[in-house]
């Protein structure tokens, strides 16, 4: 393979890797979320268990559909929330930090409660209410 072709492939890989890292960083951490916590009550429309974060799509009476991000898959499982812990139609109360973007209906949950059972995803982040 000629030198310029190798150089071009490496440059493309670097650009793709940087783009992936940027999008992954947007989903991880807490910088995107408000400092104060809120409680969201609604009905689960969809449960997703997978990478990068398990999540719930929750419909509220007040503002429609929200995305509730849970912890990483291992941490979510360690909190006791696994496949089958909830399904569409279940009522949920999510405690967490909403997106700083007021146009985005998204929150990072520190605790979810389903049928009276608490799943503490980030116990050290639960603010006393």
N, C-alpha and C positions, 0 to 999 in steps of 0.2 A: 504494500500500500504506500502511496506516495506521501511525503511529509505534509503537504497542504491538506490532503484529505483527512489525515489523522488529526491535524490541528483543528480543522473545521468540526470534526466529530467531538473532540474534547470541548470545544467552545459551546456546542449545542448541548452537551451533557451538563456543563456548568450552568448554563442558562436554565435548563429544565430543573436541575437540582435546586437552584436558588428559588425558582418559582414555587416548587413543592414545599421547600422549607418555609417560605413566607406564608403560604396558605395554611400549613400545619400550625405555625405559630399563632395564627389568627384564632384557631380553635382551642389552643392550649393556654394555660395560665388564667389570670384573673384581671389583667389590665383592661379588657374590654367591658368589664362589668362594673356597675355602680357599687360603692362601698356599703350603702345601707341595704338591708335585706327586706324582702317583701314576701307575702304569702299569696299563692295563686291557687284557686280552687276551681276544679272543673272535671270534665269527663274525658277519659283517655280515648283518643281516636286511633292511635297507632303506637305500638311498642317496637323499638329497634334495639337489638342487642348486637353490638359489633363495634368495629373500629371507625373513627378514632374514639368516639364516646357513645355508649348506649344513650338513647334519648326517648322521650315521649312526645307525641303530638297531643296537646290537651286543648279541648274546646271549653272556653269560659262563657258564661252568660253575658258578661260585660263587653269583652272585646274580641271574641272569636278565637281563632286557633293560635296557640303559642307552641314554640319549641322549648322543651325543658331538657337541657343537657344534664346527663348524670356524670359520674366520675369515669375514669378509664375502666375498661372491661374488668380487669382483675379487682380493682378497688370496689367497683359496683357489686361484683360477686361476693367479695369479702363482707360487704354490708348486708348480704343476704338476698339481694335482688338479682334473680336469675330468670332464665327463660321460664315462663309460666307463673311468675310472681304476680303478674297483672296482665290484663287483656283489654281490648277495646270494649268500652261500655262501663268500665270500673271508674268509680269516683276517686279522685286523687287530690291531696293537698300538698303543694310543693312549697318549701321554704328555700329561698335562695336569693341570688343577686341578679337583677335584670340587666340587660344590655344598656350601655350608656347611650346608644343610638335610640332616640325616642320613637323612630319609625319602625324599629325592629321588635317584634314580639318574641323575644328569646331570653331565657334565664339559665343560669348555672345553679342547679339545685345542690343544697348542702344536706337536705333531708326531704324525703318524700314519705307521705303517709297514705297507705291504701288499706281500706277495711280495718282501720284502727291500728295497723302495724306500721311502726316507724322503720325506715331504712335510712340510717345515718351514713351518708356518703362521705361527708367531711365533718366528722364530729367536732374537730378542733375549730371549725369555722362557724359553728352555730352560735349566733348572737342571742343573748337572753332577751326575751320579749316582755 
